[in-house]
Amino acid sequence: SRRTGVEKRMSRERIDSWCERGIVWLALLLLWVGPVGFGAARMPEFLIVQGLGALALLLWLLRLWIHPRPRLFWPPACWFVLALVFYATLRYWRADVEYVARMELARVVLYGGLFLLCVNNACHRESIRLLVYGLVALGTLEAGYAAYQYLTHDPRIWGAQRPADYLERGSGTYICPNHLAGLLEMILPLALAFTVASRARPLPRILMGYGALMMAAGIALSLSRGGWISAGFGLLTLLALLARTARQWLALALFVVLLGAIGALLYSRSVGMQARLHEMRESLTRLDQSTRYGLASAAWRMWRDHPWFGVGPAHYDVRFRGYRGEHAMLQGRPGRAHNDYLNLLADWGLTGAALVLAIVAAVAFSLARHWNRLRRIRG
């Protein structure tokens, strides 16, 4: 009987280990399929991402079921993630256009579930390292493809036609180059931190450093001015937080200076980059005639009319005609406000913005609380 109990326990542990690995691999595959499939903006690609998320959730439920004493890792941020999903569900039931709100709710539920999955199942060092390697590899390949597009003006992505305005910019597997810059600016600090501060062998760190350089070049060649600013801010923040010793600080500082020098060289040789900065200066001098100012102004007025709960999930596009104004350059269906912060306020109101801010604050609080212990482990 005792031997049977030991065998059952070992069998459960083996199944639990397989499920954990399956969840991590599914999460990594999901993180690849989304960006590679046009950012999962279209329904076919999003359904694949949704299916991968459902499979990972089933494996997590199996882990909880077979474990004799299931435990949940539940930092404070998880409560706010659940609150945001609950709030999104309530707003869905009160939305003006049910289909639009349902599509947005599906994304909120999927991304909230993915957050909880990774927090509870990607806990071991091997799982975290796999996710890091996978994301940096994705960013490197996307940046390489963006460089190819910038040099050749390739008009197609997976057979889809790129807009003429984007042919001189690198967008990777995204249609909009700004979206590629948003992806790379999130992965770049991760690759740089691994290069400078990890205890991995030299070869993986060298490859990570190469990936960081490629992603920095990809951000530059996307010609996304917001991407340049965000990447620079992220690197400076990393420099302030991560450097523990003078050697690490010097390595990070030299890397940032190297990126700045490469950026200056590209700027001096690229007519497109110079034109983008010139356009930004021109738009700042006449904001009232800027298309993006008109989009942001409409979002601001939507929020002023619906301050607490917003106009509805993804309803900025639905309500835009009523707030378009007299600007002749504004399109009838812009999709989004081209400003994530104002778009958040317009769609979800102060309540939704407060929940998102609470998630960020909770993650920052947990990081600050365990920062000294993490630094000792890393050292």
C-alpha positions as CSV (number, residue, x, y, z in Angstrom):
1,S,0.0,0.0,0.0
2,R,2.8,2.4,0.9
3,R,4.6,1.5,-2.4
4,T,1.4,2.2,-4.3
5,G,1.0,5.6,-2.7
6,V,4.6,6.5,-3.6
7,E,4.0,5.5,-7.2
8,K,0.8,7.5,-7.4
9,R,2.6,10.6,-5.9
10,M,5.5,10.2,-8.4
11,S,3.0,9.8,-11.3
12,R,1.2,13.0,-10.2
13,E,4.4,14.9,-10.0
14,R,5.4,13.7,-13.4
15,I,2.1,14.8,-14.9
16,D,2.3,18.1,-13.1
17,S,5.8,18.7,-14.5
18,W,4.6,17.9,-18.0
19,C,1.7,20.2,-17.6
20,E,3.9,23.0,-16.4
21,R,6.2,22.7,-19.3
22,G,3.3,22.5,-21.7
23,I,1.9,25.8,-20.3
24,V,5.2,27.5,-20.7
25,W,5.6,26.3,-24.3
26,L,2.0,27.3,-25.1
27,A,2.6,30.7,-23.6
28,L,5.8,31.2,-25.7
29,L,4.0,30.0,-28.8
30,L,1.2,32.4,-28.1
31,L,3.6,35.2,-27.7
32,W,5.1,34.3,-31.1
33,V,1.9,33.7,-33.0
34,G,0.5,37.1,-32.0
35,P,3.2,39.3,-33.4
36,V,4.0,37.1,-36.4
37,G,0.3,37.1,-37.3
38,F,-0.1,40.8,-37.9
39,G,-0.2,41.5,-34.2
40,A,-3.3,39.2,-33.9
41,A,-5.3,42.2,-35.1
42,R,-7.4,40.1,-37.6
43,M,-9.9,37.5,-36.4
44,P,-8.2,34.4,-37.9
45,E,-4.9,35.0,-36.1
46,F,-6.7,36.1,-32.9
47,L,-8.7,32.9,-32.8
48,I,-5.4,30.9,-33.0
49,V,-4.0,32.9,-30.1
50,Q,-7.3,32.4,-28.2
51,G,-7.1,28.6,-28.8
52,L,-3.6,28.5,-27.4
53,G,-4.6,30.4,-24.4
54,A,-7.6,28.0,-23.8
55,L,-5.3,25.0,-24.0
56,A,-2.9,26.5,-21.5
57,L,-5.8,27.2,-19.2
58,L,-6.9,23.6,-19.4
59,L,-3.4,22.4,-18.5
60,W,-3.4,24.8,-15.5
61,L,-6.8,23.4,-14.3
62,L,-5.3,19.9,-14.7
63,R,-2.4,20.9,-12.5
64,L,-4.7,22.2,-9.8
65,W,-6.8,19.1,-10.0
66,I,-4.1,16.5,-9.7
67,H,-2.1,18.3,-7.0
68,P,-3.1,17.1,-3.5
69,R,-2.7,20.6,-2.1
70,P,-2.9,23.1,-4.9
71,R,-1.3,26.5,-4.3
72,L,-1.8,29.8,-6.1
73,F,0.9,32.4,-6.3
74,W,-1.2,35.5,-5.9
75,P,0.7,38.8,-5.7
76,P,-1.4,42.0,-5.2
77,A,-1.4,42.7,-9.0
78,C,-3.6,39.6,-9.6
79,W,-6.5,41.1,-7.6
80,F,-6.5,44.2,-9.8
81,V,-6.2,42.1,-13.0
82,L,-9.3,40.2,-11.9
83,A,-11.0,43.5,-11.1
84,L,-10.2,44.8,-14.6
85,V,-11.7,41.7,-16.2
86,F,-14.8,42.0,-14.0
87,Y,-15.1,45.7,-14.9
88,A,-14.7,45.0,-18.6
89,T,-17.5,42.4,-18.4
90,L,-19.8,44.9,-16.8
91,R,-19.0,47.5,-19.4
92,Y,-19.7,44.9,-22.1
93,W,-23.3,44.4,-20.9
94,R,-23.9,48.2,-21.0
95,A,-22.1,48.8,-24.4
96,D,-23.9,50.4,-27.3
97,V,-22.5,48.1,-30.0
98,E,-22.5,44.5,-28.6
99,Y,-20.2,43.0,-31.2
100,V,-17.4,45.6,-30.8
101,A,-17.6,45.3,-27.0
102,R,-17.5,41.5,-27.2
103,M,-14.3,41.5,-29.3
104,E,-12.6,43.8,-26.9
105,L,-13.8,41.8,-23.9
106,A,-12.3,38.7,-25.4
107,R,-8.9,40.4,-25.6
108,V,-9.1,41.6,-22.0
109,V,-10.0,38.2,-20.7
110,L,-7.3,36.5,-22.8
111,Y,-4.5,38.9,-21.7
112,G,-5.7,38.8,-18.1
113,G,-5.7,35.0,-18.1
114,L,-2.2,34.9,-19.7
115,F,-0.9,37.2,-16.9
116,L,-2.3,34.8,-14.3
117,L,-1.0,31.8,-16.2
118,C,2.6,33.1,-16.4
119,V,2.6,34.3,-12.8
120,N,1.6,30.9,-11.5
121,N,3.3,28.6,-13.9
122,A,6.5,30.3,-15.1
123,C,8.1,30.3,-11.7
124,H,11.2,28.2,-12.2
125,R,14.5,29.6,-13.6
126,E,14.4,27.3,-16.6
127,S,10.9,28.4,-17.6
128,I,11.8,32.1,-17.2
129,R,14.9,31.6,-19.2
130,L,13.0,29.8,-22.0
131,L,10.5,32.7,-22.2
132,V,13.4,35.3,-22.2
133,Y,15.3,33.4,-25.0
134,G,12.1,33.1,-27.0
135,L,11.1,36.7,-26.7
136,V,14.6,38.0,-27.6
137,A,14.7,35.6,-30.6
138,L,11.3,37.0,-31.7
139,G,12.5,40.6,-31.4
140,T,15.7,39.9,-33.2
141,L,14.0,38.3,-36.2
142,E,11.4,41.0,-36.3
143,A,14.1,43.7,-36.3
144,G,16.0,41.8,-39.1
145,Y,12.8,41.7,-41.2
146,A,12.2,45.4,-40.5
147,A,15.7,46.2,-41.8
148,Y,15.0,44.2,-44.9
149,Q,11.8,46.1,-45.5
150,Y,13.5,49.4,-44.9
151,L,16.2,48.6,-47.5
152,T,14.1,47.0,-50.2
153,H,10.7,48.7,-49.6
154,D,9.0,45.3,-49.8
155,P,5.3,46.1,-50.4
156,R,3.9,42.8,-48.9
157,I,3.7,41.0,-45.5
158,W,2.6,37.4,-45.8
159,G,0.9,38.3,-49.0
160,A,-1.0,41.3,-47.6
161,Q,-0.3,44.7,-49.2
162,R,1.4,47.3,-47.0
163,P,0.1,50.9,-47.1
164,A,2.1,53.1,-49.4
165,D,3.0,55.5,-46.5
166,Y,4.8,52.6,-44.7
167,L,6.9,51.4,-47.6
168,E,9.9,53.4,-46.5
169,R,9.7,52.3,-42.9
170,G,10.3,48.9,-41.3
171,S,7.3,47.3,-39.7
172,G,8.3,43.6,-39.4
173,T,5.2,41.4,-39.5
174,Y,3.0,44.2,-38.3
175,I,1.2,46.5,-40.8
176,C,1.9,49.6,-38.8
177,P,5.6,50.4,-38.0
178,N,4.6,52.0,-34.6
179,H,3.3,48.6,-33.4
180,L,6.7,47.0,-34.2
181,A,8.5,49.7,-32.3
182,G,6.1,49.1,-29.3
183,L,7.1,45.4,-29.3
184,L,10.8,46.0,-29.6
185,E,11.0,48.7,-27.0
186,M,9.5,46.2,-24.5
187,I,12.0,43.4,-25.3
188,L,15.1,45.5,-25.7
189,P,15.6,46.2,-22.0
190,L,15.1,42.5,-21.3
191,A,17.8,41.5,-23.7
192,L,20.2,44.2,-22.4
193,A,19.6,43.3,-18.8
194,F,20.3,39.6,-19.5
195,T,23.5,40.6,-21.4
196,V,24.9,42.8,-18.6
197,A,23.5,41.3,-15.3
198,S,22.9,37.5,-15.9
199,R,25.2,34.7,-14.8
200,A,24.8,32.8,-18.0
201,R,27.7,31.6,-20.1
202,P,29.4,34.0,-22.5
203,L,27.9,32.7,-25.7
204,P,24.2,33.3,-24.7
205,R,25.1,36.7,-23.4
206,I,26.9,37.6,-26.6
207,L,23.8,36.5,-28.6
208,M,21.6,38.5,-26.3
209,G,23.8,41.6,-26.8
210,Y,23.6,41.0,-30.6
211,G,19.8,40.8,-30.3
212,A,19.7,44.0,-28.3
213,L,21.7,45.8,-31.1
214,M,19.4,44.4,-33.7
215,M,16.3,45.5,-31.9
216,A,17.7,49.0,-31.3
217,A,18.3,49.2,-35.1
218,G,14.7,47.9,-35.7
219,I,13.3,50.7,-33.5
220,A,15.3,53.3,-35.4
221,L,14.3,51.9,-38.8
222,S,10.6,51.9,-37.9
223,L,10.9,55.7,-37.9
224,S,8.5,55.7,-35.0
225,R,9.2,58.9,-33.0
226,G,7.2,57.6,-30.0
227,G,9.2,54.4,-30.2
228,W,12.5,56.3,-30.1
229,I,11.4,58.3,-27.0
230,S,10.0,55.2,-25.2
231,A,13.1,53.1,-25.9
232,G,15.4,55.9,-24.7
233,F,13.4,56.3,-21.5
234,G,13.4,52.5,-21.0
235,L,17.2,52.3,-21.4
236,L,17.8,55.2,-19.0
237,T,15.4,53.6,-16.4
238,L,17.3,50.3,-16.8
239,L,20.6,52.1,-16.3
240,A,19.3,53.6,-13.1
241,L,17.7,50.4,-11.6
242,L,19.9,47.6,-12.8
243,A,23.5,48.7,-12.3
244,R,24.7,47.3,-9.0
245,T,28.4,47.6,-9.4
246,A,30.6,50.1,-11.1
247,R,31.4,47.5,-13.7
248,Q,27.8,46.8,-14.5
249,W,27.1,50.6,-14.6
250,L,30.0,51.1,-17.0
251,A,28.9,48.3,-19.2
252,L,25.3,49.6,-19.4
253,A,26.4,53.2,-19.9
254,L,28.8,52.1,-22.8
255,F,26.0,50.1,-24.4
256,V,23.6,53.1,-24.2
257,V,26.3,55.4,-25.7
258,L,26.9,52.8,-28.4
259,L,23.2,52.8,-29.3
260,G,23.2,56.6,-29.3
261,A,26.1,56.7,-31.7
262,I,24.5,54.1,-34.0
263,G,21.3,56.1,-33.9
264,A,23.2,59.3,-34.7
265,L,24.9,57.6,-37.6
266,L,21.7,56.3,-39.0
267,Y,20.1,59.7,-38.6
268,S,22.9,61.4,-40.6
269,R,22.5,58.9,-43.4
270,S,18.7,58.5,-43.5
271,V,16.6,61.1,-45.2
272,G,13.5,59.4,-43.8
273,M,14.6,59.9,-40.2
274,Q,15.4,63.5,-40.8
275,A,12.0,64.0,-42.4
276,R,10.2,62.4,-39.5
277,L,11.8,64.7,-37.0
278,H,11.1,67.7,-39.3
279,E,7.4,66.7,-39.4
280,M,7.3,66.5,-35.6
281,R,8.7,70.0,-35.2
282,E,6.3,71.3,-37.8
283,S,3.3,69.6,-36.1
284,L,4.3,71.1,-32.8
285,T,4.2,74.6,-34.2
286,R,0.7,74.1,-35.6
287,L,-1.1,71.6,-33.4
288,D,-4.5,72.7,-34.4
289,Q,-3.9,71.5,-37.9
290,S,-2.3,68.2,-37.0
291,T,-4.3,65.0,-37.7
292,R,-3.1,63.4,-34.5
293,Y,-4.1,66.4,-32.5
294,G,-7.6,66.1,-33.9
295,L,-7.7,62.4,-32.9
296,A,-6.5,63.1,-29.4
297,S,-8.8,66.1,-29.1
298,A,-11.8,63.8,-29.9
299,A,-10.7,61.3,-27.3
300,W,-10.4,64.1,-24.7
301,R,-13.9,65.3,-25.4
302,M,-15.3,61.8,-25.2
303,W,-13.8,61.4,-21.8
304,R,-15.0,64.8,-20.7
305,D,-18.6,63.8,-21.6
306,H,-18.2,60.3,-20.0
307,P,-15.6,60.8,-17.3
308,W,-16.2,57.8,-15.0
309,F,-16.9,54.9,-17.3
310,G,-16.0,56.1,-20.8
311,V,-17.9,55.6,-24.0
312,G,-17.5,51.8,-24.0
313,P,-15.0,49.0,-24.9
314,A,-13.3,49.9,-28.2
315,H,-16.1,52.5,-28.8
316,Y,-13.8,55.3,-29.6
317,D,-14.0,54.4,-33.3
318,V,-17.8,54.0,-33.0
319,R,-18.3,57.4,-31.4
320,F,-15.7,59.3,-33.4
321,R,-18.0,60.8,-36.0
322,G,-19.9,62.7,-33.2
323,Y,-16.6,64.2,-32.0
324,R,-14.8,64.6,-35.3
325,G,-15.1,68.4,-35.5
326,E,-14.3,70.4,-38.7
327,H,-10.8,69.0,-39.4
328,A,-10.8,68.1,-43.0
329,M,-7.8,65.7,-42.7
330,L,-9.5,63.4,-40.2
331,Q,-10.6,60.0,-41.5
332,G,-14.1,58.7,-40.7
333,R,-12.9,55.5,-39.0
334,P,-9.6,56.0,-37.3
335,G,-9.8,52.9,-35.2
336,R,-7.9,54.2,-32.2
337,A,-6.9,57.6,-30.9
338,H,-3.2,57.2,-31.7
339,N,-2.6,57.8,-28.0
340,D,-2.9,54.9,-25.6
341,Y,-3.5,57.0,-22.5
342,L,-6.3,59.1,-24.0
343,N,-7.8,56.1,-25.7
344,L,-7.9,54.3,-22.3
345,L,-9.7,57.3,-20.8
346,A,-12.1,57.6,-23.7
347,D,-13.0,53.9,-23.8
348,W,-12.9,52.9,-20.1
349,G,-13.1,56.2,-18.2
350,L,-11.4,57.0,-14.9
351,T,-12.5,53.7,-13.4
352,G,-10.7,51.6,-16.1
353,A,-7.6,53.9,-16.0
354,A,-7.4,53.6,-12.2
355,L,-7.5,49.8,-12.4
356,V,-4.7,49.8,-15.0
357,L,-2.7,52.2,-12.9
358,A,-3.3,50.0,-9.9
359,I,-1.9,47.0,-11.7
360,V,1.3,48.9,-12.6
361,A,1.6,50.2,-9.1
362,A,1.1,46.8,-7.6
363,V,3.8,45.3,-9.8
364,A,6.1,48.1,-8.9
365,F,5.3,47.6,-5.2
366,S,6.1,43.9,-5.3
367,L,9.3,44.5,-7.2
368,A,10.4,47.2,-4.6
369,R,9.5,44.9,-1.7
370,H,11.6,42.0,-3.0
371,W,14.3,44.1,-4.7
372,N,17.1,43.6,-2.3
373,R,16.6,39.8,-2.2
374,L,16.5,39.6,-6.0
375,R,19.7,41.5,-6.2
376,R,21.4,39.1,-3.8
377,I,20.2,36.1,-5.8
378,R,21.4,37.7,-9.0
379,G,24.7,38.6,-7.5
